[in-house]
Amino acid sequence: MIDFHCHPDLYNDNFKLIEKSRENNFKIVAMTNLPQLYRRYYEKFFNEETINISLGYHPQLIEEYPNELNIFLKYVKEASFIGEVGLDISSKKTNNIELQKEIFRSIINECTRLGNKIISIHSRKTDDIIFDFLKKSSCIYIMHWYTGNIKRLLTAMSSDDNIYISINSNMVHSSNGIKIIETVPLSRIVLETDAPFTAETKNGYPKDILMETTVGISKIKKCEFKFVMEVIMENSKKIIQSTC
């Protein structure tokens, strides 16, 4: 099983999550919030089979770090995983939407040009514009912890087979998350934890968190757990193979 979106560096425990992933046979895609962090973590963990370091530029940090796009573009060719990137207008920290748009557009354009990238997308309160930036290509777009309009999401998915959504433990317990899980085809669902930002991962990363999230999805979908797990694992495999 694969956790497509987590932040192991934010536990401040020297990536002990890697040991847990080895012991419990799952893989993690580690987000970076700034391009400068990607090289540091990649050089440290590139030989680890259970972790993939993602190249990111978080929209909430653009106000404080507005000049990191060149660093991002320097490393994007070698990075198969991109994230966390996107748009956000949820707070005073994110009132620079025009700069966010400029940076996100540059990121998507370059990923499209290079092809075969797996991109984890942040879209808080920007679901009315985020899909306009995505270009149909060989890249995979995974909407991380999507909380926006379901119709917009389904419309985007109907026009692009490479748009997925990643589900975490908070989503299987929230009314909006449940509606999204009920509505989105199982063939477009993968897993995430967004650790340590969900309730169950705030104080640590439970070894069964991906399994428990799958159980929650199966109950919401009213499908057998084994079937749901098999479909999600097949979706994950398909996404990973897209970078080959």
C-alpha positions in Angstrom: 0.0 0.0 0.0 1.2 3.5 -0.7 0.7 6.7 1.2 0.7 9.3 -1.6 1.0 12.4 0.6 2.7 12.8 3.9 5.3 15.0 5.6 7.7 12.8 7.6 10.2 15.6 8.1 7.6 17.5 10.2 7.7 14.9 12.9 11.3 16.0 13.8 12.4 12.4 14.4 14.9 12.0 11.6 12.4 10.2 9.3 11.7 7.2 11.6 8.7 6.6 9.5 11.0 4.9 7.0 11.6 2.1 9.6 7.9 1.7 10.1 7.3 1.5 6.4 9.9 -1.2 6.1 8.5 -3.2 9.0 4.9 -3.0 7.8 5.4 -3.3 4.1 4.0 0.0 2.8 5.6 2.9 0.9 5.4 6.6 1.4 5.6 9.6 -0.9 7.2 12.4 1.2 6.1 15.9 0.3 8.5 18.8 0.5 7.1 22.3 1.2 10.1 24.1 -0.4 12.3 23.2 -3.4 15.4 23.8 -1.2 14.4 20.8 1.0 14.1 18.4 -1.9 17.8 18.1 -2.7 18.7 17.7 1.0 16.2 14.8 1.6 16.8 13.2 -1.8 20.5 12.9 -1.2 19.9 11.3 2.1 17.2 8.8 1.2 17.5 8.1 -2.6 18.6 4.5 -1.9 15.6 3.8 0.4 13.0 1.6 -1.4 10.1 2.5 0.8 10.2 6.3 0.3 10.0 8.6 -2.6 11.0 12.3 -2.1 8.7 14.7 -3.8 9.7 18.1 -5.1 7.4 20.7 -3.8 6.6 24.4 -3.4 3.7 24.9 -1.0 1.4 27.8 -1.9 1.2 28.8 1.8 4.9 29.5 1.8 5.1 31.5 -1.4 4.5 34.8 0.6 7.5 34.1 2.8 9.7 32.4 0.1 8.7 34.0 -3.3 12.0 33.4 -5.1 12.3 29.6 -5.1 10.9 28.8 -8.6 14.3 28.7 -10.1 15.4 26.1 -7.6 12.2 24.1 -8.4 12.9 24.2 -12.1 16.5 23.1 -11.5 15.4 19.8 -10.0 12.1 19.1 -11.8 13.6 17.1 -14.6 15.0 14.4 -12.2 12.0 14.3 -9.8 9.3 11.8 -10.6 7.1 13.0 -7.8 5.9 16.6 -7.5 4.3 18.1 -4.4 3.1 19.7 -2.5 2.1 22.3 -5.1 -1.1 24.2 -5.9 -3.2 27.2 -4.9 -4.6 28.5 -1.6 -6.7 31.5 -0.7 -7.8 30.3 2.8 -5.9 32.8 5.0 -3.9 36.1 5.2 -0.8 34.0 4.4 -2.2 33.3 1.0 -3.4 36.7 -0.2 -0.8 36.6 -3.0 -3.0 34.6 -5.4 -1.6 36.2 -8.6 2.0 35.2 -7.6 0.7 31.7 -6.7 -1.0 31.4 -10.1 2.2 32.4 -11.9 4.3 29.9 -10.0 1.7 27.1 -10.3 1.3 27.7 -14.0 5.1 27.5 -14.5 5.2 24.3 -12.5 2.4 22.6 -14.5 3.8 23.8 -17.8 7.2 22.4 -17.1 5.9 19.1 -15.8 3.7 18.8 -18.9 6.6 19.5 -21.1 8.8 16.9 -19.4 5.9 14.4 -18.9 5.4 11.4 -16.6 5.2 13.3 -13.4 3.0 12.4 -10.4 1.7 15.6 -9.0 0.1 16.1 -5.6 -2.1 19.2 -5.7 -3.3 21.5 -2.9 -6.5 23.3 -3.8 -7.9 24.9 -0.6 -10.7 27.3 -1.6 -9.5 27.4 -5.2 -11.5 24.6 -6.7 -13.2 27.2 -9.0 -9.9 27.9 -10.7 -7.4 25.0 -9.9 -8.6 22.7 -12.7 -8.1 25.4 -15.3 -4.4 25.1 -14.8 -4.2 21.3 -15.3 -3.2 20.2 -18.8 -4.1 16.9 -20.2 -0.8 15.0 -20.6 1.1 12.0 -19.5 1.3 13.5 -16.0 -0.9 12.2 -13.1 -2.7 14.7 -11.0 -3.7 13.6 -7.5 -6.0 16.0 -5.7 -4.8 16.0 -2.1 -7.4 16.3 0.7 -9.9 17.8 -1.7 -12.7 19.8 0.0 -14.1 21.7 -2.9 -17.1 21.3 -5.2 -17.8 17.7 -6.1 -19.3 18.5 -9.5 -16.2 20.4 -10.5 -14.0 17.5 -9.5 -16.2 15.0 -11.4 -16.2 17.2 -14.5 -12.4 17.5 -14.4 -12.2 13.7 -14.0 -14.5 13.1 -16.9 -12.3 15.0 -19.2 -9.0 13.6 -18.0 -8.4 10.0 -17.0 -5.2 11.0 -15.2 -6.9 12.9 -12.4 -7.2 11.1 -9.0 -8.0 12.0 -5.4 -6.2 10.9 -2.3 -8.2 10.1 0.8 -7.1 10.4 4.4 -8.5 9.3 7.7 -10.1 12.7 8.5 -12.0 12.5 5.2 -13.7 9.2 6.1 -15.1 10.8 9.2 -16.2 14.3 7.9 -19.6 14.9 6.2 -17.9 16.6 3.1 -15.3 13.8 2.9 -18.0 11.1 3.0 -19.9 12.8 0.2 -16.8 12.9 -1.9 -15.9 9.3 -1.2 -19.5 8.2 -2.0 -19.5 10.1 -5.3 -16.0 9.7 -6.8 -15.4 6.4 -8.7 -13.3 3.9 -6.7 -11.1 3.7 -9.8 -9.9 7.2 -9.1 -9.1 6.8 -5.4 -5.8 6.3 -3.7 -4.6 6.8 -0.1 -2.8 9.5 1.8 -2.3 10.4 5.5 -1.1 14.0 5.2 0.7 13.1 8.4 1.1 14.8 10.8 -1.9 17.0 9.9 -4.8 14.6 10.5 -6.2 13.8 13.9 -4.9 10.3 14.0 -1.4 11.2 12.9 -0.8 14.3 15.0 1.2 12.5 17.7 2.6 9.7 15.6 2.1 7.6 12.5 -0.1 4.6 13.3 1.2 1.5 11.5 -2.4 0.5 10.4 -3.5 4.0 9.3 -3.7 3.1 5.6 -5.6 -0.1 6.3 -8.0 1.7 8.6 -8.7 4.4 6.0 -9.4 1.7 3.4 -11.9 0.1 5.9 -13.6 3.5 6.2 -13.8 3.8 2.4 -15.3 0.3 2.0 -18.0 1.1 4.6 -18.9 4.4 2.8 -18.9 2.7 -0.6 -20.8 -0.3 0.8 -18.3 -2.6 -0.8 -16.3 -5.5 0.6 -13.0 -4.4 2.1 -11.0 -6.9 0.1 -12.4 -5.6 -3.2 -11.8 -1.9 -2.2 -8.2 -2.7 -1.1 -7.5 -4.5 -4.4 -8.9 -1.6 -6.5 -6.9 1.0 -4.6 -3.7 -1.1 -4.8 -4.3 -1.5 -8.6 -4.8 2.3 -8.9 -1.6 2.9 -7.0 0.3 0.5 -9.2 -1.0 2.1 -12.3 0.1 5.5 -11.1 3.6 4.4 -10.1 4.1 2.6 -13.4 3.2 5.9 -15.3 6.6 7.2 -14.4 8.5 4.3 -16.0 
